[in-house]
Amino acid sequence: MASGGKRLSIALVGTRGVPARYGGFETCVEEVGRRLADRGHEVVVYCRSTDDAADRPDTYAGMRLVHRGALRKRSLETLSHTGLSVAHLLRHRTDAAIVFNAANSPYLPLLRAARIPVATHVDGLEWRRAKWGRGGRRYYRFAESWAVRWSDALIADAQGIADYYRDEFDAGTELIAYGAPTVDGATDLLADRDLEPGGYHLVVARFEAENHVDVIVDGYRRSHATKPLIVVGSAPYADDYTRRVHSLGDDRVTFLGGVWDQRLLDQLYAGAYTYLHGHSVGGTNPSLLRALGAGAPTIAYDVSFNREVVGASGSYFADAQGVAAALEAAEAGPEIIAARRALAHERAAAYDWDDVADAYERMCLGLAARELRRPRRPFFAQRSGRAARTAAENASGAATASVSSNTAPEELTTP
């Protein structure tokens, strides 16, 4: 325990809340929040409420829950909910606050003005997500700058994200990865889905372009793999992309949709011959960590975030042909798959939620003691790394910025 007996009140703001049913932020809030509550801290979690009053408990796993609504529109859902949460927090102050998602940074000046020390978990490179139009991508670039200016501390969950904020803003971060769950090897539920342990390949992902589910399904279709591909996932705002993913499959592909039964999902990971992971922009991914915790040999999209987590326990692809080649090699080399299963367990052991909670506790103590307060920066000179240099080169006509195929085609001079 890092607190040395000091008890804090800590607000966790900007997520859908707990119980965790959606993504990495919610998993982090649940795993870290309950551990901090177990240590005697008062943990307040702001939850995005539904219309069902019965689904609004006052407490969960020792955490106190505050429910606030949201506008049901993708571009406004997060911001509207966080705005209502911050309004409540300003009237019910805590010793420290953690705001999840740099998109919520416009509310940070209010917290600073109220003298509530605040850290922002910046997540991945949201402006690279294909689901956002040009205006959305520009907003996320702007929001990054505000997070740097107004946060007392920044949290990155992957070295690649920490490197980005260092290079673009000359800003340090608290590097705190997510934890990996220990998933037992039970597979008794698989028979209900007509599956056998080791008898299928698995994908678990929201259907979004940067998660490359279409590339994985297309690559599988091109392959001579004999084991079926099981696809778990859906998307509430991506009907066109969902139709594209389904159109690329053949009769070897089974789409299960969303699976909300955590025990079944864990067994799907544990029983997979390989797990295919196409996420490319979100930093350390909880689905990937859960797959490692289940010992699933991983075939991952080749970006630094995934290599940082998977290491030598998996293989990598960059396109559909790479998926096909990796699948065929996996089926031809069961001894390699067995070795990678053991390596996956070893990699997962390095991502411990107790260690993660220790890091959050130390950071919150530093925030409450005003030891992490960052100096404010000028409004219009945030970017001081590669982006700022690129902007200067473009302005002088000295060079033309090149943007990778994974980068949203927008101006890098956005504030």
C-alpha positions in Angstrom: 0.0 0.0 0.0 1.5 3.3 -1.1 -0.6 5.6 1.0 1.2 5.1 4.3 -2.2 5.3 6.0 -3.5 8.4 4.3 -7.0 8.1 3.0 -8.1 10.0 -0.1 -11.4 10.8 -1.9 -10.8 10.1 -5.6 -13.2 10.8 -8.5 -13.1 8.7 -11.6 -14.8 10.6 -14.4 -15.5 10.3 -18.2 -16.3 6.6 -18.6 -19.5 4.5 -18.9 -18.8 3.5 -15.3 -19.0 0.1 -13.6 -19.7 -2.8 -13.8 -17.3 -2.8 -16.7 -19.2 -4.0 -19.8 -17.7 -2.0 -22.7 -14.0 -1.2 -23.0 -10.6 -0.5 -21.6 -11.5 2.6 -19.6 -14.3 0.8 -17.8 -12.1 -2.2 -17.1 -9.5 0.0 -15.6 -12.0 1.9 -13.4 -13.4 -1.3 -12.1 -10.1 -3.1 -11.4 -8.3 0.0 -10.0 -11.3 1.5 -8.2 -12.2 -1.6 -6.2 -8.6 -2.1 -5.1 -8.3 1.5 -4.0 -11.6 1.2 -2.1 -10.3 -2.0 -0.5 -7.4 0.1 0.8 -9.7 2.5 2.5 -9.9 5.3 -0.1 -13.3 6.8 -1.0 -13.7 6.1 -4.7 -16.5 7.9 -6.6 -17.2 6.6 -10.0 -19.4 8.7 -12.4 -21.6 6.3 -14.5 -23.4 6.9 -17.7 -27.0 6.1 -16.7 -29.6 4.3 -18.7 -33.4 4.8 -18.6 -33.8 1.8 -16.3 -33.8 3.1 -12.7 -33.2 -0.5 -11.5 -29.8 -0.4 -13.2 -28.5 2.5 -11.0 -27.0 1.0 -7.9 -25.5 3.4 -5.3 -22.4 1.3 -4.7 -20.4 -1.4 -6.4 -17.4 -3.3 -5.1 -16.9 -0.7 -2.4 -17.1 2.3 -4.8 -19.7 5.0 -4.6 -21.6 5.5 -7.9 -23.0 8.7 -9.2 -25.3 8.3 -12.2 -25.6 11.0 -14.9 -27.2 10.9 -18.3 -25.9 11.7 -21.8 -27.1 12.8 -25.2 -27.6 9.7 -27.3 -25.5 10.9 -30.2 -22.1 9.5 -30.9 -20.4 12.9 -31.3 -21.9 14.3 -28.1 -22.5 11.3 -25.8 -19.1 11.4 -24.0 -18.9 15.1 -23.7 -22.4 15.6 -22.5 -22.1 12.9 -19.8 -18.8 14.2 -18.6 -20.1 17.8 -18.5 -22.9 16.7 -16.1 -20.5 14.6 -14.1 -18.1 17.6 -13.7 -21.0 19.8 -12.6 -21.7 17.4 -9.8 -18.0 17.0 -8.9 -17.6 20.8 -8.6 -20.3 20.7 -5.8 -18.9 17.6 -4.2 -15.1 18.0 -4.3 -12.6 15.2 -3.9 -8.9 15.2 -3.1 -8.0 14.1 -6.6 -9.8 13.4 -9.9 -8.9 11.2 -12.8 -10.5 12.1 -16.1 -10.5 9.4 -18.7 -10.2 10.3 -22.4 -8.5 13.5 -23.7 -11.7 14.3 -25.5 -13.0 15.5 -22.1 -10.3 18.1 -21.7 -12.5 21.2 -22.2 -13.8 20.6 -18.7 -10.3 20.5 -17.1 -10.1 24.3 -16.6 -13.2 24.1 -14.4 -11.5 21.4 -12.2 -8.3 23.4 -12.0 -10.3 26.6 -11.1 -12.0 24.6 -8.3 -8.5 23.5 -7.1 -9.3 19.8 -7.7 -6.0 18.2 -8.7 -6.6 16.3 -11.9 -4.8 13.7 -14.1 -6.0 12.9 -17.6 -5.8 9.4 -19.0 -5.2 10.3 -22.6 -5.9 6.9 -24.1 -4.8 6.3 -27.7 -4.5 8.4 -30.8 -8.2 9.0 -31.2 -7.8 11.4 -34.1 -6.6 8.4 -36.2 -9.9 6.6 -35.8 -11.8 6.3 -39.1 -15.2 6.7 -37.5 -14.5 10.5 -37.0 -15.0 12.9 -39.8 -12.6 15.8 -40.4 -14.2 17.9 -37.8 -14.0 15.1 -35.2 -10.4 14.5 -36.0 -9.6 18.2 -35.6 -11.4 18.3 -32.3 -9.4 15.4 -30.9 -6.1 17.1 -32.0 -7.3 20.2 -30.2 -8.3 18.2 -27.1 -4.9 16.7 -26.8 -3.4 20.2 -26.5 -5.9 21.1 -23.8 -5.1 18.0 -21.9 -1.5 18.9 -21.9 -2.1 22.5 -20.9 -4.7 21.9 -18.1 -3.9 18.5 -16.5 -1.7 18.2 -13.5 -0.5 14.8 -14.8 -1.0 12.8 -17.9 -1.5 9.0 -17.9 -0.4 6.9 -20.9 -1.1 3.2 -20.9 1.6 2.3 -23.5 5.1 3.4 -24.3 4.0 4.4 -27.8 1.5 6.9 -26.3 4.1 8.2 -23.9 6.5 8.7 -26.8 3.9 10.5 -28.8 3.2 13.1 -26.0 7.0 13.5 -25.5 7.6 14.0 -29.2 4.6 16.2 -30.0 4.3 18.3 -26.8 7.6 17.7 -24.9 5.3 16.5 -22.2 6.0 13.8 -19.7 3.5 11.2 -18.7 2.8 8.7 -16.0 3.2 5.3 -17.8 0.7 3.0 -16.3 -0.4 0.0 -18.4 -3.5 -2.0 -17.8 -3.4 -5.3 -16.0 -4.0 -8.7 -17.5 -6.6 -11.0 -15.9 -5.8 -14.6 -14.9 -8.2 -16.6 -17.0 -8.6 -20.2 -16.0 -8.6 -23.0 -18.6 -12.2 -24.0 -18.3 -14.0 -24.8 -21.6 -17.2 -26.4 -20.5 -19.4 -23.8 -22.2 -17.9 -24.2 -25.6 -19.9 -27.3 -26.5 -23.1 -25.1 -26.3 -21.6 -23.2 -29.3 -20.6 -26.4 -31.1 -16.9 -25.5 -30.5 -14.0 -27.6 -29.3 -10.9 -26.4 -27.4 -8.2 -25.7 -29.9 -10.6 -26.1 -32.8 -11.1 -22.5 -33.9 -9.5 -19.1 -34.5 -11.0 -16.2 -32.6 -11.5 -12.4 -33.1 -12.9 -10.2 -30.4 -13.3 -6.5 -31.4 -15.7 -3.7 -31.9 -16.4 -3.3 -35.6 -14.4 -0.2 -36.4 -12.1 0.3 -39.3 -8.9 0.8 -37.1 -9.6 -2.6 -35.5 -9.1 -4.2 -39.0 -11.8 -6.8 -38.5 -12.5 -6.6 -42.2 -8.8 -7.3 -43.0 -8.8 -10.3 -40.7 -12.0 -11.8 -42.2 -10.7 -11.1 -45.7 -7.3 -12.7 -44.9 -9.0 -15.7 -43.4 -11.2 -16.2 -46.5 -8.0 -16.1 -48.6 -6.3 -18.7 -46.5 -6.5 -22.5 -46.6 -7.2 -22.6 -42.9 -9.3 -25.6 -41.9 -10.3 -24.5 -38.4 -13.3 -22.1 -38.4 -13.0 -18.4 -37.6 -15.2 -17.2 -34.7 -15.9 -13.4 -34.7 -17.2 -11.8 -31.5 -18.2 -8.1 -31.7 -20.5 -5.5 -33.2 -20.8 -1.7 -33.4 -23.7 0.6 -32.5 -22.8 3.3 -35.1 -21.1 1.3 -37.9 -23.8 -0.4 -40.0 -21.9 0.0 -43.3 -18.7 -1.4 -41.9 -20.6 -4.3 -40.2 -22.1 -5.2 -43.6 -18.7 -5.0 -45.2 -17.2 -7.4 -42.6 -20.0 -9.9 -43.0 -19.8 -9.7 -46.8 -16.1 -10.8 -46.7 -16.7 -14.0 -44.8 -17.4 -17.5 -46.2 -19.1 -20.5 -44.7 -16.1 -21.1 -42.4 -16.8 -17.9 -40.5 -19.3 -17.6 -37.7 -20.4 -14.2 -36.3 -21.5 -14.4 -32.7 -22.2 -10.7 -32.3 -21.6 -9.2 -28.9 -20.9 -11.6 -26.0 -21.6 -10.1 -22.6 -21.3 -13.3 -20.6 -17.7 -12.9 -19.2 -17.4 -16.5 -18.4 -18.2 -17.6 -21.9 -15.9 -14.9 -23.3 -13.1 -16.1 -21.2 -13.6 -19.7 -22.3 -13.6 -18.5 -26.0 -10.2 -17.0 -25.4 -8.9 -20.0 -23.5 -10.1 -22.5 -26.1 -8.9 -20.6 -29.2 -6.2 -22.1 -31.3 -5.1 -18.6 -32.2 -6.5 -15.1 -31.3 -6.3 -12.5 -34.0 -6.0 -8.9 -32.8 -6.4 -6.0 -35.3 -6.4 -3.0 -33.0 -4.0 -0.3 -34.2 -4.5 3.1 -32.4 -5.7 2.5 -28.9 -2.6 1.8 -26.8 -2.5 -1.2 -24.5 -5.7 -3.1 -25.2 -7.6 -5.1 -22.5 -8.9 -7.7 -25.1 -5.3 -8.4 -26.0 -4.3 -8.7 -22.3 -7.2 -11.0 -21.6 -6.2 -13.2 -24.5 -2.6 -13.4 -23.1 -4.0 -14.1 -19.7 -5.9 -17.1 -21.2 -2.8 -18.3 -22.9 -4.1 -17.7 -26.4 -1.4 -17.6 -29.1 -1.8 -14.2 -30.8 -1.6 -13.0 -34.4 -1.6 -9.2 -34.0 -1.7 -6.2 -36.3 1.9 -4.9 -36.6 2.1 -1.7 -34.6 4.2 -0.7 -31.6 1.4 -1.0 -29.1 0.8 -4.6 -29.9 4.5 -5.5 -30.1 5.0 -4.0 -26.7 2.5 -6.3 -25.2 2.8 -9.5 -27.2 6.5 -9.6 -27.8 7.8 -12.9 -29.0 4.7 -14.8 -27.9 2.9 -14.1 -31.1 3.2 -13.3 -34.8 2.2 -10.2 -36.8 0.4 -9.1 -40.0 0.0 -5.9 -41.9 -2.6 -6.8 -44.5 -5.0 -9.6 -45.5 -2.3 -11.6 -47.2 -0.3 -11.5 -44.0 -3.3 -12.8 -42.1 -3.6 -15.7 -44.5 0.1 -16.6 -44.2 0.0 -16.4 -40.4 -3.0 -18.6 -40.1 -1.6 -21.3 -42.5 1.7 -21.2 -40.6 -0.1 -21.6 -37.3 -2.1 -24.6 -38.5 1.0 -26.2 -39.9 3.0 -25.7 -36.7 1.1 -27.0 -33.6 4.4 -27.3 -31.7 5.0 -23.6 -32.2 1.5 -22.8 -31.1 2.1 -24.8 -27.9 5.3 -22.9 -27.2 3.6 -19.5 -27.8 0.8 -20.5 -25.4 3.3 -20.8 -22.6 5.0 -17.5 -23.6 1.6 -15.8 -23.6 1.1 -16.7 -19.9 4.5 -15.4 -19.1 3.8 -12.1 -20.9 0.5 -11.7 -19.0 2.2 -12.1 -15.7 4.0 -8.8 -16.2 0.7 -7.0 -16.3 -0.6 -7.2 -12.7 -3.6 -5.2 -11.6 -2.3 -4.9 -8.1 0.8 -3.2 -9.4 -1.4 -0.9 -11.6 -3.4 0.1 -8.5 -0.2 0.8 -6.6 0.8 3.2 -9.4 -2.6 5.0 -9.4 -2.5 5.3 -5.7 1.0 6.9 -5.7 -0.1 9.3 -8.4 -3.3 10.3 -6.5 -1.2 10.9 -3.4 1.1 13.1 -5.4 -1.9 15.0 -6.9 -3.5 15.6 -3.5 -0.2 16.8 -2.1 0.2 19.2 -5.1 3.5 17.5 -6.0 2.4 16.8 -9.6 1.0 20.2 -10.5 2.1 21.0 -14.0 3.0 24.6 -15.2 0.4 26.0 -17.6 1.4 26.4 -21.2 0.6 29.1 -23.7 -2.7 28.6 -25.6 -1.3 28.6 -29.1 2.1 27.0 -28.8 1.4 23.6 -27.5 3.0 21.4 -30.0 6.7 21.5 -29.7 7.8 18.2 -31.2 7.6 16.6 -34.6 4.2 18.1 -35.4 5.4 21.6 -34.6 8.5 21.1 -36.8 6.3 19.7 -39.6 4.0 22.8 -39.3 7.0 25.1 -39.6 8.3 23.3 -42.6 4.9 23.4 -44.3 4.6 27.1 -43.6 7.9 27.9 -45.2 7.4 25.6 -48.1 10.5 23.7 -47.2 8.9 20.3 -47.0 5.7 18.4 -47.5 4.4 16.4 -44.6 3.9 12.7 -45.3 1.2 10.9 -43.5 1.1 7.1 -43.1 -1.8 5.0 -44.4 -3.0 4.6 -40.8 -3.1 8.3 -40.1 -6.2 10.3 -40.7 -5.7 12.7 -43.6 -5.9 16.0 -41.7 -3.7 19.0 -41.2 -1.0 18.4 -38.6 -1.0 22.1 -37.7 -4.3 21.8 -35.8 -3.8 23.3 -32.3 
